[in-house]
Amino acid sequence: MENLTTIELSKEYLKFSAAHFTVFSATDRERLHGHNFKVSAKVTAPVGPNGMCFSYRILKDKLEALCASLDEYLLLSADSPHLIIVDEGDNYRVEFNGESMRFLKADTLLLPVRNATVEEYSRYILERLLEDRSLIDGYDIREVGIKVSSGPGQWGSAHWKKV
């Protein structure tokens, strides 16, 4: 029988601070505000003959870099069906339900997500993590779960399982 285990990582430094607004419908959205988002991961892999799966430092470093890439930005949902985002040189003009908002490009990240939610952020981080096939294939990782929290007791998650 194969010896699989699940490693959970939830380090203090796996976090990012960002501004955003969630869109609820074509006519309703939150006001612009910010959160201190926390990120955690679970990976399932076989335990090797040395009694461990692999050095988690590799995974922690990748997650830390992903968090740093999102830190201190306004996160905009580039794939939102309700936002029109126009490139205006140094700014983005965002149109929503008759409103026009302008944001400095230097302060803004356009993410390939449908909405500014923990559900979408967890999927985004998971997809960025899985882009490095050497992590998954090199360590025979079978499952990965990413969770993102916008506050205590409020998490969204995304999962991947090797088939």
N, C-alpha and C positions, 0 to 999 in steps of 0.2 A: 504494500500500500504506500502510495506517495505521501510524503509528509509536507503538507502545505500549511502556511501560517499567514496571518494578516498583521501587518505592521501599521500602526497609527502614528502619524506625525502631527503635532499641534504645538508648534514652538511659538514663543512670544514674538519673535522677529518675523513670523510669516503673517504679514499684515500690510495694508496700504491705506492711505487716507485719500479720499477723492470726493469731488462734488458730482452731483447728478440730479436728474429728475426723472421719475417714472411716468410713463404715459399710460393712462387707464383706458382711453378711447380716443376717437377722432376729435373730441371736444373737451376732454378733461385730463389734466396732468397735475403732478405735484409742483410745488415751488422748488426752485433751485436750492439745494441744501447739501450737506456733506455727512460722511460717515467715516469712522475708523473701522475698516473692514478687516476681518480675520480670515485666514485661510488654513484649512487642515486637509490632510491627505490620508488615505488608507490604500495600501498595496498588498496584494496577495501573491505569494511566490513560494516555490519549493524551498525547504530548508536543506542546505547543502551538508556534506559530510563534516564540515567544521562547525555545525550547529547554528549557522546563520544563513540568511538569504543572500545578502550583499551588504556593502557599506552604505548605510542610509545617507551618508554625507552627500553622495551624488544627488540624491533626490532632494535633500534639504537645500543644497546650493541652487538647483534648478528652480525650485519653488521660490526661494528668496529673490532670485534674479527676476522672476515673473512679477512678484509683488513690487519690487523696486521699479519695474517698467511702468506700473500703473500709479505709483505714488505721487501725490500732490498735483493731480490733473483733474480737469473737468472731463468726465467720460460721457461721450455722446454716442447714441445708438445709430450707427450708420445704416443699419438694415431696417429701421423702423418704417412701417407703412404710413405713419402719421406725421413724420418730420420731413421737411425739405431742407437739405443742408447745401448751402451755396458757398463755394470758395470765393472769397473776396480779398485776395492778396494776403495780408497779414491776419485776416480775420475769417471766421466762418459766420455766415448769417444763417440762422435757423428759423424756419417758418413753421408755425404750428397754430392752427385754428385762428388765423387772422393776426397772430402775434408775430413780431419780428425781434429776434434776440441776436446780439452780436457777441462773439467770444474770440479772444486772441488765440491764434493757432498755437502759439508757444505754450499756452496754458491748457490746451485741449487735445484729447485723443479721440479719434473716430474709431470705434470698435466695431467689428463685424458681428454685432448682436442686434436682436429685434427690439430690445427694451433694456432700460437701465435697472436691472433687477439682480438679486443674488442668484437666481436661477440661471440667468444668462451669463453672469460673471463666472460662475462655477464651470459652466460648459466651455466658455472661452479659455479659462486657465487649463482645463483638462485637455482641450484640443492643442494648445500651445505645448503642453508637456508631452503629449503623444507624438508631436512632430519629430522628436528625437527618437528615432526607431532603435538606436543603439541602447537606450535605456530599457525599453520593453523587451527587445530581442536578446540583448546582451545579458540580461539578468533573469530571463524567462519569467517575467512578470505576467501573471494571468489576469489580474483585475486591478483597476485603479478607480478610486472614488475621490472626488474633490468636493469640499464643502466651503462655502463662503458665507460669513455672517456679517450683517450690518448692525448688529447689536445683540446683547445677551438674549439667548433663547430663540433667535431668529436666523435660521440657516436655509440656504438653498444648496442643492447638491447635483452633481452629474457623475455618471458612472460609465466605465468601459470594461468590457470583458472579452478576453481573447477567445476566439471561436476556432 
